[in-house]
Amino acid sequence: MISLKTLKNQKISKFKLLEVLFYTFPVSFIVGNLILSIHLFLFLIISLYTIRKERLNFNFQRSYWLIIVFFLYFFLSTVIQFNIPGVLNDTIFSQNDGWAKHPAFKSFLLVRFLILVFVIDILFFNKIIKLNNLFLISCLCTSFVSIDIIIQYIFGSDLFGLKSFGNRNSGPFGDELIAGGYLAKFSFFTFFYISKLNKNKKYNFFLIFIIAVHLIGVLLSGNKMPMLLFFFGSFLVLIFIKQMRLSMIYGIIIFISVALLIFKNDPLMNSTYISFVDHINFINDIEQTENVKGVDENLDNDKKNDKFNFLKNSGHSIIYKTAFIMWMKQPIFGFGQKSFRIKCHEVSSPETLHYNSFVLPDGCSTHPHNYYLEILSEGGIIAAILLVTFFIILLKSSIANQLKKEYPAEPEKYLLIPIILVFLLEVWPLKSTGSFFTTWNATFFWLVAGILFANNSKKNI
């Protein structure tokens, strides 16, 4: 006679590969985009096969329609825009890179992220995957990356022999200077995992050490915007999470002490962050503009219009303005995915807008370096409304569920806090970003969104 325990073990082994693939996502983010793409593909294929074979239950939520319509709209918009006679169609035709690189096909492939959300929701609903193991792997990965960055900064090369770039240290990421972004995305999983292990302590020496090491790692990475967001996230934890308050305070104190020593003895690192502070000093920019205007009322139009330029010192300001001009040309529908890299070259005439200072012929890149400007310029106001509505609903529902005492059980509920926090940091509008549609950014974003969807449908995860 087969025991209940035997049946349970068989069920566990059946889903083992699926679990391993889900829990090791943090590792693939380190290895690189190619491995991450393969990892995502395998996870989706095996998940869909398992769901079909085991006939797993699925509770379709009404808010799913928002992202379904968003992805469908973006695909149709891209197909239409790149088939209308004009610069987009001419450029794609002249490049002749084949259908696999056509923006319409790339837009179609975005459906994998929609499937990712559904898959994660189903797997959590059927209690096949859990947050605890994902957080454990994240803890190991972020701790390794942080230590590797510190070693690279101190000794000039990391554990793999990869050289430091002076004020930029990428650790195991090599030439891709994204280590700070990785830590900003995954480190809060680490903090809450360690905190959960020691939930009865007011402060924990190991957690204090980990917080300080991760903050120092982000600082030494030289990725300034992730540093700002990471510090902002730590501040939110300090304010709202009583269980981690003392540990966070001590960790930040240690970090600030070390940072001051670094700035004192490393002029290059010091100048890097001082210039960044100048770039984001909006209030000072506005005051200086008003003072100059008061001195000379006969300023030419370009200088007068500087009052619209709150990001004039930012390294991405030219690109931001180009994206704004591009959006104003077709504000409702946008120009389709991957259109910015082509249309930005057209922004070269004073007649494009009333503000001559906005004309930036060289403000081109592969993307606008801001999620919202990317969505607006390539998808128009329709895509932006769909996505922002989705952000608001998901955040509102997630926070509301956290405030309900009866659901879910307290330990699982605690691990959902960093998921909400990281999602908030991801959708924060006042930051420079990579492209919203790249494998690296999109996989993480929709991975987190899928977990929140699973929570919001009141599933016991």
C-alpha positions as CSV (number, residue, x, y, z in Angstrom):
1,M,0.0,0.0,0.0
2,I,1.4,3.4,-1.0
3,S,1.6,5.8,2.0
4,L,0.5,9.4,2.0
5,K,4.1,10.4,2.6
6,T,5.2,8.5,-0.6
7,L,2.6,10.2,-2.7
8,K,3.7,13.6,-1.3
9,N,7.3,12.9,-2.1
10,Q,6.4,11.9,-5.7
11,K,4.4,15.1,-6.1
12,I,7.4,17.1,-4.9
13,S,9.9,15.4,-7.2
14,K,7.5,15.9,-10.1
15,F,7.8,19.7,-9.7
16,K,11.4,19.8,-8.7
17,L,12.8,21.1,-12.0
18,L,10.1,23.8,-12.1
19,E,11.0,24.9,-8.6
20,V,14.7,25.0,-9.3
21,L,14.1,27.1,-12.4
22,F,12.0,29.6,-10.5
23,Y,14.3,29.9,-7.4
24,T,17.5,30.3,-9.5
25,F,16.3,33.4,-11.5
26,P,18.6,35.6,-9.4
27,V,21.6,33.6,-10.6
28,S,20.7,34.0,-14.3
29,F,20.4,37.8,-13.9
30,I,24.1,37.8,-13.0
31,V,25.3,35.4,-15.7
32,G,23.9,37.5,-18.6
33,N,21.1,38.2,-20.9
34,L,21.5,35.2,-23.1
35,I,21.4,32.8,-20.2
36,L,18.5,34.7,-18.7
37,S,16.6,34.5,-22.0
38,I,17.2,30.7,-22.1
39,H,16.3,30.4,-18.5
40,L,13.0,32.3,-19.0
41,F,12.1,30.2,-22.1
42,L,12.7,26.9,-20.3
43,F,10.7,28.0,-17.2
44,L,7.8,29.0,-19.4
45,I,7.8,25.9,-21.5
46,I,8.1,23.5,-18.6
47,S,5.5,25.5,-16.6
48,L,3.0,25.4,-19.4
49,Y,3.6,21.7,-19.9
50,T,3.1,21.0,-16.2
51,I,0.0,23.2,-15.9
52,R,-1.6,21.4,-18.9
53,K,-0.6,17.9,-17.8
54,E,-1.6,18.3,-14.1
55,R,-4.6,20.4,-15.0
56,L,-3.7,23.0,-12.4
57,N,-6.3,25.4,-11.3
58,F,-6.3,29.1,-12.3
59,N,-8.3,32.0,-11.1
60,F,-8.5,34.7,-13.8
61,Q,-8.5,38.2,-12.3
62,R,-10.3,41.1,-13.9
63,S,-7.1,43.3,-13.7
64,Y,-5.5,40.8,-16.1
65,W,-7.4,42.5,-18.9
66,L,-5.3,45.7,-18.4
67,I,-2.0,44.0,-19.3
68,I,-3.6,41.8,-22.0
69,V,-4.9,44.9,-23.7
70,F,-1.6,46.7,-23.1
71,F,0.5,44.0,-24.8
72,L,-2.0,43.5,-27.7
73,Y,-2.2,47.3,-28.2
74,F,1.6,47.7,-28.3
75,F,1.9,44.8,-30.9
76,L,-0.8,46.2,-33.2
77,S,0.5,49.8,-32.9
78,T,4.0,48.6,-33.8
79,V,2.8,46.6,-36.8
80,I,0.8,49.6,-38.1
81,Q,3.4,52.2,-37.5
82,F,6.2,50.3,-39.2
83,N,4.1,49.5,-42.2
84,I,3.0,53.1,-42.8
85,P,5.1,54.8,-45.5
86,G,7.7,57.0,-43.9
87,V,11.0,57.0,-42.0
88,L,10.2,54.0,-39.8
89,N,9.2,51.8,-42.7
90,D,12.1,53.1,-44.9
91,T,14.7,52.5,-42.2
92,I,13.6,48.9,-41.5
93,F,13.4,48.2,-45.2
94,S,16.9,49.6,-45.9
95,Q,18.4,47.7,-43.0
96,N,17.0,44.4,-44.3
97,D,17.9,42.5,-41.0
98,G,15.2,39.9,-41.5
99,W,11.9,39.3,-39.8
100,A,13.5,38.1,-36.6
101,K,14.8,41.6,-35.9
102,H,11.7,43.4,-37.1
103,P,10.2,45.6,-34.3
104,A,6.8,44.0,-35.0
105,F,8.2,40.5,-34.3
106,K,10.0,41.8,-31.2
107,S,6.8,43.3,-30.0
108,F,5.0,40.0,-30.5
109,L,7.6,38.3,-28.4
110,L,6.6,40.5,-25.4
111,V,3.8,38.0,-24.9
112,R,6.3,35.9,-23.0
113,F,6.1,38.4,-20.1
114,L,2.3,38.2,-20.1
115,I,2.6,34.4,-20.0
116,L,5.2,34.7,-17.2
117,V,2.6,36.6,-15.0
118,F,0.0,33.9,-15.6
119,V,2.4,31.1,-14.9
120,I,3.7,32.5,-11.7
121,D,0.1,33.2,-10.5
122,I,-0.9,29.6,-11.2
123,L,2.1,28.1,-9.6
124,F,1.6,30.1,-6.4
125,F,-2.1,29.3,-6.4
126,N,-1.3,25.6,-6.5
127,K,1.4,25.9,-3.9
128,I,4.2,24.6,-6.1
129,I,6.6,27.5,-5.5
130,K,7.2,29.7,-2.5
131,L,8.9,33.0,-1.7
132,N,11.2,31.6,1.0
133,N,13.5,29.7,-1.3
134,L,13.6,32.5,-3.9
135,F,14.7,34.9,-1.1
136,L,17.4,32.4,0.1
137,I,19.0,32.3,-3.4
138,S,18.7,36.1,-3.6
139,C,20.5,36.4,-0.3
140,L,23.4,34.3,-1.5
141,C,23.6,36.1,-4.8
142,T,23.4,39.7,-3.6
143,S,25.9,39.0,-0.8
144,F,28.3,37.5,-3.3
145,V,27.9,40.4,-5.7
146,S,28.4,43.0,-2.9
147,I,31.5,41.3,-1.6
148,D,32.9,40.9,-5.1
149,I,32.4,44.6,-5.8
150,I,34.2,45.6,-2.6
151,I,37.1,43.2,-3.4
152,Q,37.3,44.7,-6.9
153,Y,37.4,48.2,-5.6
154,I,40.1,47.5,-2.9
155,F,42.4,45.2,-5.0
156,G,41.7,46.5,-8.5
157,S,40.2,43.2,-9.7
158,D,37.4,40.9,-8.4
159,L,37.4,37.2,-7.6
160,F,37.2,36.4,-11.4
161,G,40.1,38.7,-12.3
162,L,37.8,41.3,-13.8
163,K,39.3,44.8,-13.6
164,S,37.9,47.8,-11.8
165,F,36.9,50.9,-13.9
166,G,38.0,53.2,-11.1
167,N,34.8,54.9,-10.0
168,R,32.7,52.1,-11.6
169,N,33.0,48.5,-10.2
170,S,30.8,45.9,-11.9
171,G,32.0,42.8,-10.0
172,P,30.9,39.6,-11.8
173,F,29.0,41.6,-14.4
174,G,32.2,42.5,-16.2
175,D,31.8,45.1,-18.9
176,E,28.1,45.5,-18.1
177,L,28.0,48.3,-15.5
178,I,24.7,47.2,-13.9
179,A,25.8,45.7,-10.6
180,G,24.2,48.6,-8.6
181,G,20.9,48.0,-10.5
182,Y,21.0,44.3,-9.6
183,L,21.6,45.0,-5.9
184,A,18.8,47.6,-5.9
185,K,16.4,45.0,-7.3
186,F,17.3,42.0,-5.2
187,S,18.9,43.2,-1.9
188,F,15.6,43.9,-0.1
189,F,14.7,40.2,-0.5
190,T,18.0,39.5,1.3
191,F,17.2,41.9,4.2
192,F,13.8,40.6,4.8
193,Y,14.9,36.9,4.5
194,I,17.5,37.4,7.2
195,S,15.1,39.5,9.3
196,K,12.5,36.7,9.1
197,L,15.0,34.2,10.4
198,N,15.6,36.4,13.5
199,K,12.1,37.9,13.8
200,N,12.1,38.0,17.6
201,K,15.3,40.1,17.9
202,K,15.1,43.9,18.0
203,Y,18.3,44.0,16.1
204,N,20.6,41.4,14.6
205,F,24.4,41.8,14.1
206,F,24.5,39.7,11.0
207,L,21.6,41.7,9.4
208,I,23.4,45.0,10.3
209,F,26.5,43.7,8.7
210,I,24.6,42.6,5.6
211,I,22.8,45.9,5.2
212,A,26.1,47.8,5.5
213,V,27.9,45.6,3.0
214,H,25.1,45.8,0.4
215,L,24.9,49.6,0.7
216,I,28.7,49.9,0.3
217,G,28.5,47.5,-2.7
218,V,25.9,49.7,-4.4
219,L,28.0,52.8,-3.6
220,L,31.2,51.3,-5.1
221,S,29.4,50.1,-8.2
222,G,29.2,53.7,-9.3
223,N,25.6,53.3,-10.4
224,K,24.3,56.5,-9.1
225,M,20.5,56.2,-9.7
226,P,20.4,52.7,-8.1
227,M,22.3,54.1,-5.2
228,L,19.7,56.8,-4.7
229,L,16.7,54.4,-5.1
230,F,18.4,51.9,-2.8
231,F,18.8,54.5,-0.1
232,F,15.2,55.6,-0.6
233,G,14.0,52.1,-0.2
234,S,16.1,51.6,2.9
235,F,14.6,54.8,4.3
236,L,11.1,53.4,3.7
237,V,12.0,50.2,5.6
238,L,13.4,52.4,8.4
239,I,10.1,54.3,8.7
240,F,7.5,51.6,8.2
241,I,9.1,48.2,9.2
242,K,9.4,48.3,13.0
243,Q,11.0,44.8,13.1
244,M,14.0,46.0,11.1
245,R,14.2,49.6,12.3
246,L,17.2,49.3,14.7
247,S,19.2,47.0,12.3
248,M,18.6,49.4,9.5
249,I,19.7,52.4,11.5
250,Y,22.9,50.8,12.6
251,G,23.6,49.5,9.1
252,I,23.1,52.9,7.6
253,I,25.4,54.5,10.3
254,I,28.1,52.0,9.4
255,F,27.6,52.7,5.7
256,I,27.8,56.5,6.1
257,S,31.0,56.2,8.1
258,V,32.6,54.0,5.5
259,A,31.3,56.2,2.6
260,L,32.8,59.3,4.2
261,L,36.2,57.6,4.5
262,I,35.9,56.6,0.8
263,F,35.0,60.1,-0.3
264,K,37.9,61.6,1.7
265,N,40.5,59.3,0.3
266,D,39.2,58.8,-3.2
267,P,38.7,62.1,-5.2
268,L,37.3,60.3,-8.2
269,M,34.5,58.5,-6.3
270,N,33.9,61.7,-4.4
271,S,33.5,63.8,-7.6
272,T,31.2,61.2,-9.1
273,Y,28.6,61.5,-6.4
274,I,29.0,65.2,-5.9
275,S,28.3,65.8,-9.6
276,F,25.2,63.5,-9.3
277,V,23.9,65.6,-6.4
278,D,24.2,68.7,-8.6
279,H,22.4,66.9,-11.4
280,I,19.3,66.2,-9.3
281,N,19.2,69.6,-7.5
282,F,16.0,70.7,-9.1
283,I,15.2,73.5,-6.6
284,N,18.6,75.1,-7.0
285,D,18.2,75.0,-10.8
286,I,14.9,76.7,-10.7
287,E,16.2,79.4,-8.2
288,Q,19.2,80.1,-10.4
289,T,17.0,80.4,-13.5
290,E,14.6,82.9,-11.8
291,N,17.6,84.9,-10.4
292,V,19.1,85.2,-13.9
293,K,15.8,86.1,-15.4
294,G,15.3,88.9,-12.8
295,V,18.7,90.4,-13.7
296,D,18.1,90.6,-17.4
297,E,14.5,90.7,-18.7
298,N,15.9,90.8,-22.3
299,L,17.1,87.3,-22.3
300,D,16.7,85.5,-25.6
301,N,14.0,82.9,-26.0
302,D,16.4,79.9,-25.4
303,K,17.4,81.2,-22.0
304,K,13.9,82.2,-20.9
305,N,12.7,78.7,-21.8
306,D,15.4,77.2,-19.4
307,K,12.7,77.4,-16.7
308,F,11.1,74.4,-18.4
309,N,14.4,72.5,-18.2
310,F,14.5,71.1,-14.7
311,L,17.0,68.4,-15.7
312,K,19.5,70.5,-17.6
313,N,22.5,69.1,-15.8
314,S,21.4,65.4,-16.1
315,G,23.4,63.2,-18.4
316,H,20.1,62.0,-20.0
317,S,18.4,65.4,-20.2
318,I,18.9,65.7,-24.0
319,I,17.4,62.3,-24.5
320,Y,14.5,63.0,-22.2
321,K,13.6,66.1,-24.2
322,T,13.9,64.3,-27.5
323,A,11.5,61.7,-26.2
324,F,9.1,64.5,-25.1
325,I,9.2,66.1,-28.6
326,M,8.7,62.7,-30.2
327,W,5.6,62.1,-28.0
328,M,4.2,65.5,-28.9
329,K,4.3,64.6,-32.6
330,Q,1.9,61.7,-32.1
331,P,0.6,61.9,-28.5
332,I,-2.3,59.5,-28.7
333,F,-0.8,56.4,-30.3
334,G,3.0,56.8,-30.3
335,F,5.2,55.3,-33.0
336,G,5.6,51.7,-31.9
337,Q,8.2,49.7,-30.1
338,K,11.8,50.4,-30.9
339,S,10.8,53.5,-32.8
340,F,12.7,56.0,-30.6
341,R,16.1,54.9,-31.9
342,I,14.9,55.9,-35.4
343,K,12.6,58.9,-34.8
344,C,15.0,60.6,-32.5
345,H,17.1,61.6,-35.6
346,E,14.2,63.6,-36.9
347,V,14.3,66.0,-33.9
348,S,16.4,68.6,-35.5
349,S,14.2,71.5,-36.4
350,P,13.1,74.6,-34.3
351,E,9.6,74.2,-35.7
352,T,9.0,70.9,-33.8
353,L,8.1,72.8,-30.6
354,H,7.6,76.3,-29.4
355,Y,10.7,76.0,-27.1
356,N,13.8,76.3,-29.2
357,S,15.9,75.0,-26.3
358,F,14.1,71.6,-26.7
359,V,15.6,71.0,-30.1
360,L,18.3,68.4,-29.6
361,P,19.5,66.8,-32.8
362,D,22.1,64.6,-31.0
363,G,19.7,63.5,-28.3
364,C,19.5,59.9,-29.6
365,S,19.8,56.5,-28.0
366,T,18.3,53.1,-28.2
367,H,15.6,54.1,-25.7
368,P,14.7,57.3,-23.7
369,H,16.2,56.1,-20.4
370,N,12.9,56.5,-18.5
371,Y,10.0,54.0,-18.5
372,Y,7.3,56.6,-18.8
373,L,8.9,58.5,-21.6
374,E,9.6,55.3,-23.4
375,I,5.9,54.2,-23.1
376,L,4.7,57.7,-24.1
377,S,6.9,58.1,-27.1
378,E,6.5,54.6,-28.4
379,G,3.0,53.7,-27.2
380,G,1.3,57.1,-26.7
381,I,-1.1,58.2,-24.0
382,I,-3.2,55.1,-24.5
383,A,-0.4,52.7,-23.6
384,A,0.6,55.0,-20.7
385,I,-2.9,55.1,-19.3
386,L,-3.2,51.3,-19.4
387,L,0.1,50.8,-17.7
388,V,-0.2,53.4,-15.0
389,T,-3.7,52.2,-14.2
390,F,-2.2,48.7,-13.8
391,F,0.5,50.1,-11.5
392,I,-2.0,51.9,-9.3
393,I,-4.4,48.9,-9.0
394,L,-1.7,46.4,-8.3
395,L,0.0,48.6,-5.6
396,K,-3.3,49.6,-4.0
397,S,-4.5,46.0,-3.8
398,S,-1.1,44.8,-2.5
399,I,-1.0,47.3,0.2
400,A,-4.7,46.7,1.1
401,N,-4.0,43.0,1.5
402,Q,-1.0,43.7,3.7
403,L,-3.3,45.7,6.1
404,K,-5.7,42.8,6.4
405,K,-4.8,40.9,9.6
406,E,-6.6,37.7,8.7
407,Y,-4.7,37.1,5.4
408,P,-2.3,35.6,4.7
409,A,-0.4,34.0,7.5
410,E,2.1,36.4,9.2
411,P,5.4,34.8,8.0
412,E,4.4,34.7,4.4
413,K,2.8,38.2,4.6
414,Y,6.1,39.6,5.9
415,L,8.0,38.3,2.8
416,L,5.6,40.1,0.5
417,I,6.6,43.5,1.9
418,P,9.9,43.7,-0.1
419,I,8.0,42.6,-3.2
420,I,5.8,45.6,-2.9
421,L,8.7,47.8,-2.0
422,V,10.7,46.8,-5.0
423,F,7.7,47.1,-7.3
424,L,7.2,50.7,-6.0
425,L,10.9,51.5,-6.7
426,E,10.6,50.0,-10.2
427,V,7.7,52.2,-11.2
428,W,9.0,55.3,-9.5
429,P,8.8,57.9,-12.3
430,L,11.6,60.3,-11.3
431,K,14.5,58.1,-12.2
432,S,16.7,57.1,-15.2
433,T,16.2,53.5,-16.3
434,G,17.1,51.0,-19.0
435,S,14.5,50.0,-21.5
436,F,11.2,48.7,-20.1
437,F,11.2,46.0,-22.7
438,T,14.7,44.5,-22.4
439,T,14.9,40.9,-21.2
440,W,16.8,41.9,-18.0
441,N,14.4,44.7,-16.9
442,A,11.2,43.1,-18.2
443,T,11.8,39.7,-16.7
444,F,12.4,41.2,-13.2
445,F,9.4,43.6,-13.5
446,W,6.9,41.0,-14.6
447,L,8.3,38.4,-12.2
448,V,7.5,40.7,-9.3
449,A,4.2,41.7,-10.8
450,G,3.2,38.0,-11.1
451,I,4.0,37.4,-7.4
452,L,1.9,40.4,-6.4
453,F,-1.0,39.2,-8.6
454,A,-0.8,35.8,-6.7
455,N,-1.0,37.7,-3.4
456,N,-3.9,39.9,-4.5
457,S,-6.1,37.0,-5.5
458,K,-5.9,35.9,-1.8
459,K,-3.8,32.8,-2.3
460,N,-2.0,31.2,0.5
461,I,1.6,31.5,-0.6
